[in-house]
Amino acid sequence: MEIPPLAALRVFDAASRQLSFTRAAEGLGMTQAAVSYQIKLLEERLGGQLFLRNPKGLELTELGQRYAGPTTDAFDLLREAFSSSSGQQETLSISTMTTIASNWLAYRLGRFQLRHSELAVRLDTDDKVVDFARQDVDVALRHGHGEWEGLVSNFLFSSDVTPMLSPALIEEYGPLRKPEDVIDMPWLNSTDREWDGWLKLNGVAELSCAPTRRFEIEAQSHLGRAALAGEGIALLNPRFFRFELATGSLVQPFPSVLKGEKSYWLVYPHARRNRPAIKSFLRFLQEEIVAEDSELAA
């Protein structure tokens, strides 16, 4: 089959990203009727319906989903190529969760930009999983098992955790001399599975009593703030709280760290895997992590 008309593909790209003919028309400077006409032409060419209307708006059909990804990737490559040839400063848009943005990535972006002054970096923080097909994002840092359909996943580091608490809490409850002493502390998080895993790692097979629970908090950034306030003991990632540990505002009473089941990954669509800006950013993160691993092991 020959490639459909570029005008129709351009409209389909905009409509599939926005899931709205109205917003697609506004972005393209066209009327909604013109957008509908181009979509109809493309549907006739492909022999099937691309969108379904429902009370909440538009939804891609199975046929629409099949063509949306490749169409979006193709137009992204075109935009990148023309942006580079025009001499404009290229923008690298990064999406990530609040915790990793505030506790790890933000400290490093300045160094990255010093090395790559030709790039403008935009950081978007959102705990929701970004949709590359519909949002203006180049790369994302995600937490999971590294399996996301249609995306290249590059391992960064695992979500290791170990108990941390404030000096004030130690004064209130006394020093922690052995791992089972954490049971007498108020737990801020997380899952019984993580606490059980850390305790078993340290030779504590069964809890002698049920721990006191003050909160059920999942996000590491929120857990860290609660621990800093002396609200309880939390399982935290040492990588995210190096400053607090170095200054003594948080204490890590035991050296043992539980390796998490999930990890942190840098992900992006396959079509962007050879983009120089993304390659540079991945290489920079990998270098930062190698250096940090050496410091954490020291």
C-alpha positions in Angstrom: 0.0 0.0 0.0 1.2 3.5 -0.9 1.8 6.1 1.8 -1.5 8.0 2.4 -1.5 11.8 1.7 0.8 13.7 4.1 -2.0 16.2 4.9 -4.2 13.4 6.2 -1.4 11.9 8.2 -0.6 15.2 9.7 -4.2 15.6 10.9 -4.3 12.0 12.2 -1.1 12.6 14.1 -2.5 15.7 15.8 -5.9 14.1 16.5 -4.4 10.9 17.9 -2.2 12.9 20.3 -5.0 15.2 21.5 -7.9 12.7 21.2 -9.9 15.7 20.1 -10.8 17.0 16.7 -11.4 20.5 18.2 -7.9 20.7 19.8 -6.3 19.2 16.7 -7.9 21.8 14.5 -6.8 24.6 16.8 -3.2 23.4 16.8 -3.1 23.0 13.0 -4.9 26.2 12.3 -7.8 24.4 10.5 -11.5 24.2 11.0 -12.9 21.1 12.7 -14.8 20.3 9.5 -11.5 20.2 7.6 -10.0 17.9 10.3 -13.0 15.5 10.1 -12.7 15.5 6.3 -9.0 14.5 6.3 -9.7 11.8 8.9 -12.5 10.5 6.7 -10.2 10.4 3.7 -7.6 8.4 5.7 -10.2 6.0 7.0 -11.4 5.3 3.4 -7.8 4.7 2.4 -7.1 2.3 5.3 -10.5 0.6 5.1 -11.6 1.1 8.6 -12.6 3.5 11.4 -9.7 5.2 13.3 -11.7 6.8 16.1 -14.7 6.0 18.3 -16.8 8.7 19.9 -17.8 8.2 23.6 -19.2 10.5 26.3 -15.7 11.4 27.4 -14.4 12.2 23.9 -12.5 10.4 21.3 -10.9 6.9 21.6 -8.6 5.2 19.1 -9.9 2.0 17.6 -7.7 -1.0 17.2 -6.8 0.1 13.7 -6.2 3.7 15.0 -3.9 2.3 17.7 -2.0 0.3 15.1 -1.2 3.4 13.1 -0.9 6.1 15.8 2.5 5.0 17.2 4.4 4.8 13.9 2.8 8.1 12.6 3.7 9.9 15.8 7.3 8.6 15.7 7.6 9.6 12.0 6.5 13.2 12.7 8.7 13.4 15.7 11.7 12.5 13.6 10.7 15.1 11.0 10.4 17.8 13.7 13.7 16.9 15.1 15.4 16.9 11.7 14.1 20.4 10.7 14.8 21.8 14.2 18.4 20.7 13.9 18.9 22.1 10.4 17.3 25.5 11.4 20.0 26.1 14.0 17.5 26.5 16.8 18.4 25.3 20.3 17.1 21.8 20.7 14.9 21.1 23.7 15.1 17.8 25.7 11.9 17.3 27.6 12.2 14.9 30.6 9.3 13.5 32.5 9.8 11.9 35.9 8.2 11.2 39.3 8.3 13.8 42.0 10.6 11.7 44.3 13.4 11.1 41.7 13.1 14.7 40.4 13.5 16.4 43.8 15.7 13.9 45.5 18.1 12.9 42.7 17.7 14.3 39.2 17.4 18.1 39.9 20.9 18.1 41.5 22.4 16.8 38.3 20.7 18.7 35.5 22.9 21.7 36.0 26.0 19.7 35.3 24.4 18.1 32.2 23.5 21.5 30.8 27.1 22.8 31.4 28.3 19.9 29.3 25.6 20.4 26.6 25.0 24.1 26.2 23.4 23.3 22.8 20.4 21.8 24.6 17.6 23.4 26.5 16.3 21.0 29.2 12.7 21.0 30.4 11.8 18.9 33.5 8.2 17.9 34.0 7.3 16.1 37.3 4.2 13.9 37.3 3.6 10.7 39.2 1.3 9.5 36.3 2.8 7.4 33.5 3.4 9.7 30.6 1.9 8.8 27.2 4.7 9.5 24.6 2.1 9.4 21.7 0.1 12.3 23.2 2.4 14.4 25.3 5.4 16.5 24.3 8.0 14.4 26.2 11.2 13.0 24.8 12.3 10.7 27.7 11.0 9.6 31.0 12.4 8.1 34.2 10.1 5.3 35.4 9.9 2.9 38.3 9.1 -0.7 37.4 10.4 -3.9 35.8 11.6 -2.3 32.6 8.9 -3.8 30.4 6.9 -1.1 28.6 5.5 -1.9 25.1 7.0 0.2 22.3 9.7 1.7 24.5 13.5 1.3 24.9 14.2 0.7 28.6 17.7 1.5 30.1 18.4 0.3 33.6 19.6 3.0 36.0 19.5 1.6 39.5 17.4 -0.6 41.7 15.0 0.8 44.4 17.0 -0.4 47.4 15.7 0.6 50.9 17.0 0.6 54.5 15.6 2.0 57.7 16.2 5.7 58.4 15.0 8.0 61.2 15.6 11.3 62.8 18.0 11.9 65.7 15.0 13.2 67.7 13.3 9.8 67.4 16.4 8.0 68.6 16.4 10.3 71.7 12.8 9.4 72.3 13.0 5.7 71.9 16.7 5.0 72.6 19.5 3.8 70.3 19.0 0.9 67.9 21.6 -1.7 68.7 20.2 -4.7 66.8 17.9 -5.0 63.8 14.9 -6.2 65.8 14.9 -2.9 67.7 13.1 -1.3 64.7 10.0 -3.2 65.7 9.5 -1.0 68.8 9.6 2.1 66.6 6.5 3.6 64.9 6.6 2.6 61.2 5.8 5.1 58.6 5.6 2.7 55.7 5.6 0.8 53.6 4.5 -2.7 52.8 4.8 -5.6 55.2 6.7 -7.3 52.4 9.5 -4.8 52.4 9.8 -4.7 56.2 9.7 -8.5 56.3 12.3 -8.7 53.6 14.7 -6.3 55.4 14.2 -8.0 58.8 14.8 -11.5 57.3 17.9 -10.1 55.6 19.1 -9.3 59.0 18.3 -12.6 60.6 14.9 -11.6 62.2 12.6 -14.4 61.0 9.4 -13.5 62.7 8.0 -10.4 64.5 7.7 -10.8 68.2 5.0 -8.2 68.3 3.0 -6.0 65.8 4.8 -2.7 65.2 3.0 0.6 65.7 1.9 2.2 62.5 1.5 6.0 62.2 1.1 6.4 58.5 0.9 4.4 55.3 2.9 6.5 52.9 4.3 5.2 49.6 6.2 8.1 47.9 9.8 8.3 49.0 9.8 12.1 49.1 6.8 12.1 51.5 8.3 9.4 53.6 11.5 11.3 53.9 9.8 14.4 55.1 7.8 12.5 57.7 11.0 10.8 58.9 12.8 14.1 59.1 9.9 15.5 61.2 10.4 12.6 63.7 7.1 11.0 62.9 8.6 7.5 62.7 11.1 5.2 61.0 10.9 4.7 57.3 12.4 2.4 54.7 14.2 4.8 52.4 16.6 4.7 49.4 20.0 5.9 50.5 20.6 7.3 47.0 17.8 9.8 47.5 18.8 11.0 51.0 22.6 11.3 50.8 22.5 15.0 51.9 20.3 14.3 54.9 22.5 11.4 55.9 25.7 13.5 55.5 24.3 16.3 57.6 23.0 14.1 60.3 19.3 15.1 59.9 18.6 11.5 59.1 20.3 8.4 60.6 20.8 5.1 58.9 21.4 2.8 61.9 22.3 -0.4 60.0 24.4 -0.8 56.9 22.3 -3.6 55.3 20.2 -2.6 52.3 17.3 -4.5 50.9 17.4 -4.8 47.1 14.1 -3.7 45.6 12.0 -5.9 43.3 11.6 -2.9 41.0 14.1 -0.5 39.5 14.4 2.9 37.9 14.7 3.1 34.2 15.2 5.8 31.5 12.7 5.1 28.7 11.9 6.5 25.3 10.2 5.4 22.0 12.2 3.1 19.7 12.1 5.7 17.0 14.2 8.1 19.2 16.8 5.6 20.2 19.5 7.2 17.9 18.7 10.8 18.8 22.0 12.4 19.9 20.4 14.4 22.7 18.9 11.2 24.3 22.2 9.3 23.8 24.1 12.1 25.6 21.6 12.2 28.5 21.7 8.5 29.0 25.5 8.4 28.9 25.5 11.3 31.4 23.2 9.5 33.8 25.2 6.3 33.6 28.4 8.2 34.4 26.7 9.9 37.4 25.4 6.5 38.7 28.8 4.8 38.4 30.4 7.7 40.4 27.7 7.7 43.0 27.9 3.9 43.4 31.6 4.2 44.2 30.8 6.9 46.8 28.0 4.9 48.4 30.3 1.8 48.6 33.1 3.8 50.3 
